[in-house]
Amino acid sequence: MRWSRQRIAAGAVFGMAVLGGGSMAVAASGPSAQRLKQLGSSSKAAHKQPNTGLGASAGPAPLIAVSFAGNKATVLGGSAAPGHPAPDGRIANIPISAVQCSVNFTTRKTAVSSRSVSARWFSGIACSRSVELFGQAYLVESAKKYDGSGKYYKGVLKTASSGRSNTVVNEKNPSLYIWSATNIYFQEKPARGVIVVVPNNNQPINSATTCKVVKSSSFGLGVHCDMYTNRF
């Protein structure tokens, strides 16, 4: 069976959960070591910046497609999976569990005075079935300057989002981007499965984005992604 963006799983209907207004305090240097551990991310990922210039956007291909049987995972392809550029592959047997998750970003910046702007920014994920999801998004200027953090989400969910509707940045025209860490597992810990992560339709995602196979003692094999938007 050939797996493609159209056939891997039922199409996800993307819905953004709107969080409350206002910004949440975050250290200028970024999340703590404890929070990075909760997110499954590294300090390197937290301080990575978006690529610029030619090839800065990852394109519409799946970010990662993974199949697993027992304790063995195979990365079938994906633009955010290092060393696996092909976005499709073959699987010998129909998996017990399969999910396709679509990711999306909202990035908007509005001047509120001659010296400050208001940013509306969200990172969202919508899956074709309920899975174990956890993650968080951050509004960033540089590797050393964070401007805000969204809600940390965790649970058996079909959709989730993290961000803020109104983060005021006291600069005339700051160059901003979103870093979003997300994790996807099957709560039933199946013997066989497929997880695919794709950008929502026409959603640009920066090519600095990476996704990889991860393993949890509670849920078995899953996928972790560190995603970045283009600057806005």
GIURHU-V240074 format. One record per helix or strand. SS is the DSSP state (H for helix, E for strand). FROM is the first residue (numbers start at 1). LEN is the number of residues. If there is no record, write none. Layout:
ss={SS;SS}
from={FROM;FROM}
len={LEN;LEN}
This chain:
ss={E;H;H;E;E;E;E;E;E;E;E;E;E;E;E;E}
from={2;33;43;57;64;72;89;97;116;145;153;177;192;206;210;220}
len={2;7;4;1;6;6;2;17;27;5;17;9;8;1;7;9}
